[in-house]
Structures are given as C-alpha cells and as structure tokens.
Amino acid sequence: MTEQTINTLVGSIPEAIEIIRLARQHYIEKITSTEGLDLFLENHFQTFGISNTKREFLLRDLRELSKSSLDLVHYASLIQAYKVQPQPSPENEPFILREVEVIFNKYGLTRS
C-alpha cells in the first residue's frame, strides 16, 4: 500500500469528532420532534406521557446538548475507532444514547 492509500483509509481526529458530533446532532433532532420525543419515551423509558413543563425542559436541554461540543473523554474510544477506520454515520452508537439518557435521568426518567 502506498502512503497516499493509507491516508485515504485513515481519518483524522478532527474528522472523527465532526462525524460523531453531526451524528449526535441528527439523533437529537429526531428526538426533539413531537412524535420523536413520544416514541423515544415509549421505547426507552416505557413512558407514555409527561407534563408539558417537563417536555419543555427536556427539549431545551436536548437542544443545548445538540449545540454543545463533544465530551472528548466520553467519546474517546469511538473517536479513536473512527480515526482508524472511518465509517458511515455512528448515529446508533450507544455512546450517543448514554449521553442523551443523562438528560432524561435528570428529570426522573430511567430505563426500565
């Protein structure tokens, strides 16, 4: 393999971070839709309704998370994996779900 071939197969850390950040942002966008939040609550927390106040706080915190930079410690192993072998969007990564669950736990919602 030539050096140029190796460079096209191996990503950079900034590229890996951006891929993961965009995947997290897309994941959160799906959750923050009205139907998306209801489905997420139902599928992950077996909850079929929450108060409008709790809903607004959840949505606010999720939107803030979507705009924030990645917690590089939390995503370190995933970043390294994507640096070594770039892949399609990691949207279904458990790392993203765990980060989102922290917000739901903050409001008394825990996985069953």
C-alpha distance (Angstrom), angle and dihedral (degrees) to the residues before:
residue distance angle dihedral
M1 . . .
T2 3.76 . .
E3 3.79 123.0 .
Q4 3.81 89.8 -111.7
T5 3.83 91.0 55.2
I6 3.79 91.1 49.8
N7 3.81 91.1 50.1
T8 3.79 91.4 53.7
L9 3.81 91.2 51.3
V10 3.79 95.9 47.2
G11 3.78 119.7 63.5
S12 3.74 128.7 -153.6
I13 3.77 126.4 -109.1
P14 3.83 92.5 -113.2
E15 3.82 89.5 52.0
A16 3.80 91.3 49.1
I17 3.80 91.2 48.9
E18 3.79 91.2 50.1
I19 3.81 92.9 48.4
I20 3.80 91.4 51.5
R21 3.81 93.1 43.3
L22 3.81 91.3 52.5
A23 3.80 91.2 46.9
R24 3.81 90.5 51.2
Q25 3.80 90.3 47.8
H26 3.82 91.7 51.1
Y27 3.82 91.7 46.3
I28 3.80 90.8 52.2
E29 3.82 92.3 45.9
K30 3.80 88.7 57.8
I31 3.81 91.4 49.4
T32 3.80 94.3 47.4
S33 3.77 94.3 60.0
T34 3.81 112.1 97.7
E35 3.78 93.7 -113.3
G36 3.80 91.9 39.4
L37 3.79 93.8 56.0
D38 3.78 92.1 47.8
L39 3.82 91.9 49.4
F40 3.80 92.1 46.2
L41 3.81 91.6 50.5
E42 3.78 91.2 47.7
N43 3.81 96.6 45.3
H44 3.80 99.9 40.4
F45 3.80 104.3 28.1
Q46 3.81 103.9 22.3
T47 3.81 86.6 -125.7
F48 3.77 118.6 142.1
G49 3.78 100.9 -174.8
I50 3.78 141.7 12.8
S51 3.79 132.4 -175.1
N52 3.78 118.9 -87.0
T53 3.80 89.4 -117.2
K54 3.80 93.1 54.5
R55 3.81 89.5 45.0
E56 3.81 91.9 54.1
F57 3.81 92.6 48.3
L58 3.81 91.4 48.0
L59 3.79 91.9 48.9
R60 3.80 91.9 47.6
D61 3.81 92.7 50.5
L62 3.80 92.5 45.5
R63 3.80 91.5 51.3
E64 3.80 90.2 49.4
L65 3.80 90.0 50.4
S66 3.79 90.0 49.7
K67 3.81 91.0 56.2
S68 3.80 96.1 42.6
S69 3.77 125.6 94.4
L70 3.79 119.0 -101.0
D71 3.78 120.8 -88.3
L72 3.79 94.9 -117.5
V73 3.80 93.1 -161.8
H74 3.81 91.7 53.5
Y75 3.81 92.3 47.7
A76 3.83 98.5 35.6
S77 3.80 97.7 112.3
L78 3.81 92.5 43.6
I79 3.81 91.2 48.8
Q80 3.79 90.3 51.8
A81 3.81 91.6 48.2
Y82 3.81 91.8 51.3
K83 3.79 91.3 45.6
V84 3.80 90.5 55.6
Q85 3.78 96.1 41.2
P86 3.81 117.6 13.6
Q87 3.79 111.7 -147.0
P88 3.77 138.6 176.8
S89 3.77 117.9 -73.8
P90 3.84 112.8 -46.6
E91 3.80 92.2 -142.8
N92 3.79 95.3 139.3
E93 3.78 94.7 49.4
P94 3.80 114.8 135.2
F95 3.82 87.7 -133.5
I96 3.80 89.7 68.5
L97 3.79 93.0 45.3
R98 3.81 91.7 50.4
E99 3.78 91.9 51.1
V100 3.81 91.5 49.7
E101 3.81 92.0 45.8
V102 3.80 90.2 60.1
I103 3.80 88.6 66.8
F104 3.79 92.9 48.9
N105 3.80 90.9 47.8
K106 3.81 88.5 53.5
Y107 3.81 87.4 64.7
G108 3.80 95.9 47.3
L109 3.80 97.7 -94.7
T110 3.81 114.3 132.0
R111 3.77 131.3 173.9
S112 3.74 116.3 -98.8
